[in-house]
Amino acid sequence: MTVAHPNAMSLLTLEEAASALRKSPAQLRWMLHNRTAPKSGLIGGRRMFRAADIQAYIDAAFD
């Protein structure tokens, strides 16, 4: 699976990132709590993920 056109400016919400990873938002929050989730940051008080980081996380699972 490839996230649509990942680049540095492509940001995903927690819900969008969870969908890309085929997880529920609650599962992704648990991964954040356990520090096993892809890199993310707070932007304007919202947890955001770069599409490139989601893709790198998926790619790393197949290494």
KOLFIMAR-809595 format. One line per 10 residues: for each residue x, y, z of N, C-alpha, C. Coordinates in pm, 1 decimal, decimal comma. Example, Ala and Ser with C-alpha at 12.3 -4.5 7.8 and 13.67 -1.06 7.14 Angstrom:
<padrens>
1319,0 -569,0 780,0 1230,0 -450,0 780,0 1320,0 -330,0 780,0  1285,0 -225,0 708,0 1367,0 -106,0 714,0 1290,0 3,0 787,0 .
</padrens>
This chain:
<padrens>
84,5 -118,5 0,0 0,0 0,0 0,0 87,8 123,1 0,0  52,3 221,0 -76,4 126,5 345,4 -82,4 34,8 460,1 -43,8  82,1 544,9 43,3 7,4 664,8 79,9 13,0 758,5 -40,4  -97,8 820,9 -72,4 -106,7 904,6 -192,0 -3,3 1016,3 -191,7  88,9 1011,9 -284,7 189,9 1114,9 -309,4 253,4 1171,0 -181,6  330,8 1087,6 -111,0 392,2 1139,9 11,3 497,5 1245,6 -19,5  490,6 1354,2 52,6 594,4 1457,1 47,4 594,0 1531,1 180,1  688,7 1618,0 198,5 706,5 1684,0 327,4 585,7 1768,4 367,2  507,6 1815,7 272,6 395,5 1903,8 304,3 263,2 1828,3 316,3  263,0 1699,6 293,4 141,1 1621,4 299,4 118,8 1574,5 443,1 .
23,0 1636,0 511,3 -4,6 1603,9 651,2 -134,6 1525,9 663,6  -134,7 1430,9 755,7 -252,7 1348,6 781,2 -296,0 1367,0 925,8  -425,6 1367,6 946,9 -478,5 1369,7 1083,3 -461,3 1230,6 1143,6  -487,1 1218,4 1271,6 -478,4 1089,3 1337,8 -572,8 989,0 1272,4  -691,9 1032,3 1239,6 -789,7 943,3 1177,3 -743,6 898,1 1038,8  -687,1 989,5 960,6 -637,8 955,5 826,8 -517,8 861,3 835,2  -428,4 887,6 930,2 -311,1 801,5 948,0 -354,7 662,2 991,9  -451,1 655,2 1082,4 -501,5 525,4 1127,6 -560,4 448,3 1010,1  -633,3 515,6 925,6 -690,9 450,7 808,2 -582,2 398,8 714,8  -477,3 478,0 692,7 -366,9 436,9 606,0 -295,8 314,0 662,3 .
-291,8 303,1 794,8 -227,1 189,6 860,7 -323,5 74,2 885,8  -448,9 93,5 846,1 -555,6 -4,8 868,5 -570,7 -37,5 1017,2  -571,3 67,3 1095,7 -591,9 58,4 1239,8 -707,3 150,5 1276,5  -763,8 130,1 1392,6 -864,8 223,5 1440,8 -790,8 342,3 1502,9  -857,3 457,3 1512,9 -794,2 570,1 1581,2 -751,4 535,1 1724,3  -830,8 453,7 1793,3 -795,5 413,5 1930,1 -667,7 329,4 1930,2  -652,6 240,6 1832,3 -530,4 159,5 1824,4 -408,8 248,0 1799,7  -423,4 348,8 1712,4 -311,8 438,6 1684,5 -278,2 522,4 1807,7  -379,1 564,0 1883,2 -352,6 637,5 2008,1 -275,0 549,0 2106,3  -310,2 420,6 2112,0 -239,9 327,6 2199,5 -94,2 311,4 2153,3 .
-73,2 305,4 2022,2 62,7 297,8 1968,4 141,8 423,8 2005,5  77,2 540,3 2000,1 143,5 664,5 2042,3 182,3 656,8 2189,7  90,8 606,4 2271,7 116,3 592,4 2414,9 236,0 500,6 2440,3  247,4 393,2 2363,1 355,1 294,8 2378,3 480,6 330,9 2299,6  476,1 444,9 2230,4 589,1 492,5 2148,9 626,6 394,4 2038,7  525,6 331,5 1978,1 549,1 240,3 1866,4 488,1 293,4 1737,0  430,6 411,1 1741,8 364,3 471,2 1626,4 465,2 543,8 1538,1  427,1 572,1 1413,6 514,0 654,4 1328,1 533,9 793,0 1389,8  639,0 861,2 1345,9 666,3 995,6 1396,9 545,9 1086,2 1372,8  522,2 1173,8 1468,7 411,1 1268,5 1457,1 446,3 1393,7 1535,3 .
361,6 1493,7 1522,2 382,3 1617,0 1595,4 251,0 1687,6 1619,9  252,3 1777,2 1716,2 134,2 1859,0 1743,5 145,2 1987,6 1662,0  45,5 2011,9 1581,2 38,8 2133,6 1501,2 -96,3 2198,0 1531,2  -92,4 2313,2 1590,6 -216,1 2380,5 1628,6 -299,2 2300,0 1726,0  -231,7 2221,6 1810,6 -302,7 2141,9 1909,7 -356,9 2010,6 1856,3  -330,3 1980,2 1729,2 -378,3 1855,2 1669,6 -260,5 1764,7 1637,9  -275,4 1635,7 1663,6 -172,5 1537,5 1630,7 -174,5 1516,1 1479,7  -60,3 1542,1 1414,9 -50,0 1529,0 1270,0 66,6 1437,0 1234,2  52,0 1368,7 1123,5 152,7 1277,2 1072,5 188,5 1318,6 931,0  317,9 1312,8 895,7 357,5 1335,0 757,4 333,1 1205,9 680,9 .
278,4 1217,9 561,0 251,7 1100,5 478,1 380,3 1023,4 452,4  491,9 1094,3 435,6 620,4 1028,7 411,9 661,2 942,9 532,2  630,2 988,1 654,2 663,9 910,2 773,5 576,6 785,7 784,4  450,7 797,0 744,0 361,8 680,6 742,2 415,3 577,9 643,0  453,4 624,6 524,1 506,2 534,5 422,0 635,6 469,9 468,3  724,5 545,5 533,5 849,3 490,5 584,8 822,8 384,6 691,6  722,6 406,8 774,8 685,3 311,1 878,9 638,2 180,0 815,8  556,3 191,3 711,2 508,8 72,0 640,7 626,1 0,6 573,5  711,2 75,6 506,0 826,9 16,8 437,4 918,3 -55,5 536,2  937,6 1,9 655,2 1026,2 -58,5 755,3 972,1 -192,9 804,2 .
842,2 -210,9 798,1 782,2 -337,1 841,7 819,4 -452,6 748,5  861,7 -419,0 626,5 894,5 -521,5 527,4 1044,1 -538,3 507,2  1124,1 -473,9 588,9 1270,7 -487,8 578,0 1320,0 -613,5 643,6 .
</padrens>
